[in-house]
Amino acid sequence: MAYIEPAPIKDKENPLESMMERFNIAAEKLGLSDEVYNVLKNPAKQVIVSLPITMDNGKIQVFEGIRVIHSNILGPAKGGIRFAPDVHLDEVRALAAWMTWKCAVVDIPYGGAKGGVRCNPREMSKGEIERLVRAYTMAMIDVFGPDKDIPAPDMGTGPREMAWLMDEYSKAHGMTIQAVVTGKPLVLGGSLGRTEATGRGVMVSALAAMQKLKINPFSATCAVQGFGNVGSWAAQLLEERGLKIVAISDHTGAFYNAAGINVQEAIKHKEAHSGTLEGFTGGDRMENPGDLLTMEVDVLVPAAMEDVITVANADKIRAKLIVEGANGPTSAKADAILNEKGIMAVPDILANAGGVTVSYFEWVQNRLGYKWTADRVNRRSDRIMKDAFDTVYAAAVKYEVPMRIAAYIVAIDKVAKTYSFRGGF
């Protein structure tokens, strides 16, 4: 049967179209040639595979796996693997392109990629997930490689799945190859500082933006949508630097406390309740979790899913600063509304690039056969994130554009110049 892409969800904007709208604006500002424009707008490789898996009940279920390499102009492709029931090709293509721009913004020698398997890991056993990871790895055995395409965890996957991927890839090559994947457990070559890296990058970006906006962190309030790895670490690190976290949420609900939520207590509750905030007593449960996004706070950190700030609610946003921990949380059509309201948005391709930065450090350490201290990892990551923010802010001033378009300008300019120096294809 031919592959049929599912119809888009009518009340959601297409993430690929959102990415391309920003790309087109930045390309026009740069005066990008047609040749480079056409190279950069199209993915370099798209792979779709069928993965027959024996389930615990003895039946065989066939899953669909996707891997998109958007670009390898700057270096080997880099990007996570998403296990989720709504994974589709346009989403993966958009995420792969975002990875290209993200790596370019923070000036690390990677191109962009992304992968996904359409499944619901919450309804699968450990054994079923392991068989699926190993099948996906073997299906992509000629795609992956420490000098070609280096996967990492994303939604629905983590260090455990990356360990299985590394093991399966290593077996196929007759040797242990740690550098094929990042986000691994520490004992298998993972890097210190990787777990908190994305949230830490959000914190660095938020503080840099607050300095520009003259917002005092010791009198600032913050709401964090999404209390997974990124959101919980961002909340913890921002709290440590003086911000009052007044609201948090996950898929089970949102909680508000005007006096400030104790983030450590929230993290402990989550760890004791299957990774959710269900039943959390450190704040009042909000009747409508979506109201968290429109609260009157200084800083809003959307760290959950894409397209949560749209034309439907953008005019109600009251935060002075948005720092995007998730990929694509703001739709392209919402940008104009936020800009008109004078709200600064530190875009995803800058704000959440701390994760890929420390993934790069992990890859470097694997290739060197030498481990860095957590202090060295954090110090170098913070410097890269602060330098990237300053570069994007300078571009925003130079081109008189919002931070999001400035980030695209910085990224596209770097990739385009590299393409030109390499002599095209």
N, C-alpha and C positions, 0 to 999 in steps of 0.2 A: 504494500500500500504506500502511495506517495505521502511524503510529509506534508501535513496541513497545519499551518500556523493558526492557533486559536484566535478568534476574534477579540479585539481589544475590549476591555471592560469599559462600558459607556460613561461611567461617572468618574473615570480616572484618565489623566492625561498620559499619553504614550511617553515613557521615559526617553526613548530614542529621539522622538520629536523634540522634547524639551532640551536634550543635549544639543541637537542640531541647531535649534533656534539661537542658543548662546554662541555656538561655534560660528554660525553665519555672521553674527554681529561682530565678533572679534576678527574674523577673516576679512571683513569689509574694512574695519579700522586699520588693519595691517596692510591692506592692499595686496592680499595673497594672490599669487598667479593661479590661473585655472588648473595648471598641471599639479601644483602642490595641493590646491584645494581638493581636487578629485582624489589624490592619493590619500590625504588625511581623513576625508569623510567616509571612506570605505574601509571595512575591516580587511586585514591581510589574509586571514584564514578563518573559516567557520566549519566546525566539525560537529555533526549530529550522529549519535550512535544509539543503538538499542541494546539494553542490558538485561538479559534474562537471568533472574535470580530465583533460586529455590528458597521459598519462604519456610518458616518454622512448621507450617501445617503440611508441608510436602508438596504444595502446589508451586508452579513456576509463574512468576509475575514478571512482565517485561516493563522496564523503566526506560525513560528517555534521558540521555545525557547530552549535554552541550558543552563545547569549548570554543570560545571566540578569541582569536588573537587580533587585536585592532592594529597594533604597530610593533615592529621590532627595529625601527630606525635608530633609536637611542641605545638599544642593547637588547638582551633577552627579554621576552615578555614576562609580565608579572601580574598575578591577580588571583583572587580567592575562588573557592568552590562553594556554591550555595546549594543546600539541600532544602527545598521548599515545594509545597504543592502547586504554587502558581508560577514557577519558573517558566519563562518563555523566551524565545529567541531575541525579540526586540529589547527586552530587559537586559539580557546578557550582553548584547551588542552595545547598549548604552553604557553599562557598567565597565566593559572593556575599554571603551573610548575614554571614560572618566579616569580610568587607571593610567592611560597614556598621559593625559593632561596632569594628573596628580604627580606622577613621577617627574615630569618635566618641571612642574612648579617648584618642587623641592630639590631639583637638580641632582637626581640620582640616575645612574645609567641603565634604566629599564624602559622597555616599551610597556604597553598595556594589554592585559588579557582578562578574561573572566570565564568561569565555568559554572555549570549548574546541573542538577539532576532533579527532575520533577518527581517528588515523593513527599511523604509526610513522616519525617523521622520521629515525631512524637508518638506515632502509632506503630513504630517498628522496634523489634528487639535489638539488642546489642549485636547479636550474631547476624541478623538480617542486614544491619547497617554496615557491618564489616564486610560481608560478602558483596554488598553494593559498591563500597569504596574500592575494593580490590578489582572488581569487574570494570569499574570506570577507569581505574589506573591502567589496566591491561588494554582497554579499548583506546586509550590515549598514549600508549607506550612510545609511539613515534612522534608524538606532539610534545610531551614533557621532556625536560632535560635541563641540567644546571646551566647550560649555555644556550638554551632554546626557549623554554617556557617553564617558569617556576611557580607552581600553585601555592596556595595558602588557605587558611580557614576563612569562612564567611558565615552567613546565616545558616544555622543548622549543622555546622561542622566545627571542629575544634582540634586541639592537640592530639587527641586520641585518633581521629580520622587521618590526620597528617602522618602519624606514626605508621598506620596501616599502609598509607600511600607510599611512604618511603620504603617500607619493607617489601612491598610488592614490586616496586620499581627496581630496588636493589637485587631481589631474587632474579629478576629477568636479565640483569646485567652481570650477575655472578660476583658482585662486590657491594659493599656498603657505600651508598652514595647519599650522604646527608644533604648536600647542597641542592638536591632536586626539589625540595619543598621547604617552606618556612612555616613558623608557627608550631614547631614540634615541641614535645616535652623536653625539658632541660637535659635529661639524661641521654636523649637521642640527638643532641646537638642544638637544641633550642637556645635562644638568647635570653639572658637576664634582661628584664625591662620590657619584654615583648607583650606580656599580658596587659599591662597598663598603658602601652605606647600610644594607642589611638586616643584614649581619654586624656593622656598627658598632652598630646598635641592640641587637643581642643582647649585645654587649660592655658597653654602658652599663647594660642591664638586669641583667646578671650581677653587675657591680660594685656596683650599688645594692642588690641582694638580698644579696650577700655582706657588705655593711656591716651590714645588719639582722641577719644571722645571725652576725656577728662572725667571719667567715672571712677570714683574712689572705691576700690574693692572692699574696703572695710565698712562701707555703708551701703553696699549694693545687694540687691536681691536677685535670685536666679530660680528659674523653673527648668526642670530637665524631663523631657518626654522620652521615655525608653530607659529602663533601668537594667539593661543587660551589661555586657562587659564595658562597652564604650561609655554609656550613660552613668553607670555606677562609679567608674573611675574618674570621669570628668567631674561628677558631683563631689566626690571625696577630695580631689585635688583642689577644686575651686573653694570648697569649704575650708580647707587648710590654709588657703591664702586670703581668708577674710570674708568671702561672700556668704550670704545667708541663703541656703537652699530652702525655699518655701514650698515647693511642690515637686513631686516625682510621680512617675507612672510607669506601668508596663501593661501587657495585654490583659491583665486581670483587673485593672482599675487604676485610678489616680488619687493621690493623697495630698492634702494641703495642711500646712501649719504656719500661721502668721509669725510665730516666734522662731521658726526655723526647724526643719527636720534634722534629726540626728542621723547623719548619713551612715555612720558606722553601725548604728542599731538597725537601720534599714537593710544594710548589706548582710548583717547577721541573720535577720529575719528571712531574707531571701534564701540564704544558704540552708536554713532549717526548714524551708517550705518549698522544696523541689524547684528552686530557682525563680520563685515568683514572689510578688508583694501581697498576694492574697492573705487577708486577715491582719495586715499591718496596723498597729495601734498607735504609731508615732505621729499620726496626722489624721485629719477628718477625711473620710472618703468622699470624693467629689461625685456628685450625681451624674454629671456628664464629663467623662474623661477628656473630651475634646476641648473643654473650657480651659484646660491647662495652657493651651497654645495662645489663648487670648487674654491671659492674666496681665495685670499691670506690674511688670517686673523690669529690672534693668537689663537682665540678660536672659535670653531664651535659648536653650540647647535642645533642638530636635535630634534625638539620637536613636530613633526607632526605624521607621520605614520611609520609603520614598513617597513623594506627593502627599504630605500631610498639611502643607501650607499651600493653598490653592486660591483661585478667584473666589471661592465660596467663603473663605474666612480671612483672607489677607487684609481686607479693609478693617478687620476687627483686632488685628495684632497691635498690642500696646507696648511691647518691649522696645527698648532703645537700641538693643543690639541682638542680633541672631547669630549664633555660632553653630554651624551645621556639623553635628557628629555623625549623622547618617549619610548615606549616599542618596543624593537627589531628593531631599525632603521638601524642597520648594519647587513648585512647578514653574515653567518658563513664563506662563501667563500671569503668575502672581508677582513676578519680579517688578513689573512696572508699578504695581500698587504699592509695594514696599518702598520703592525708590521715591515715589511721589510723597509718601508719608515721612521720608527722611530717615528711614530705619537702615542702619548699616547691617549688611549680612556678610559675614565671613564665610565664603562658599565651601562646600564639601571638599572640592579638589585641593583646597589649602588646609582647612581646619582639621580634617580627619586624616591628613597625610602622615601623621606620626606613626601609624601602624606600618605602612609600607616602608617608611624610613628605617624603623628598627628591624623589619624583615630584611631589608638590604644589609643591615649590620650582621644579622644572623647568617645570611648567605656568605658575606665576607669572612666571618669567623670560621664557618665550615670549610671554606676554601683554604684559609690559612692554617687550619688545625689548631686554633688558639682561641681561648675564651676571654672576653673582656669582662671587667667588673660592672656591676649595675651602675655605679657612679659614672663610669666612663660612657656607658650607653646613654644614660639620661642627659649627661652634659652635652654630648655631641648631638643628640636628638633635639634638645632644646635650642641649641645654636642654629641648627638647620631650619627648624620651624620658625624661629624669630627672624632669621635672614630672609626666608621665603615670604613671610608677612611683610617685611619692609620693602622687598622687591615689588610685591603686588600692590602695596599701598602707593609706592612711587609711580607705578604704571597707571593707577587710578587717577592720580593727580595729573600726570602728563597727558593722558588721553581724555581726561574729564569724563570718566565712566565709573559706574559702581564697581565695588570690589570683585564681584563675580565675573564681569566682563574683563576686568583687568587681569584676573587670574588666567582666564582663557587666552588673553593676548600674550601674557608671559609664556605660557605653555606652548601655544601654537607657534609663536616666534622661534622658540628654541628648537622645536621639532623641524620646522620649515628650514631653518638655517642649517641644521645638521643634514637634512635631506639634500640641500643644495651643495654643501661641501662634499658629501659622498658621491655627488654626480648624478643623482636620480637613478632610475631603474631602466 
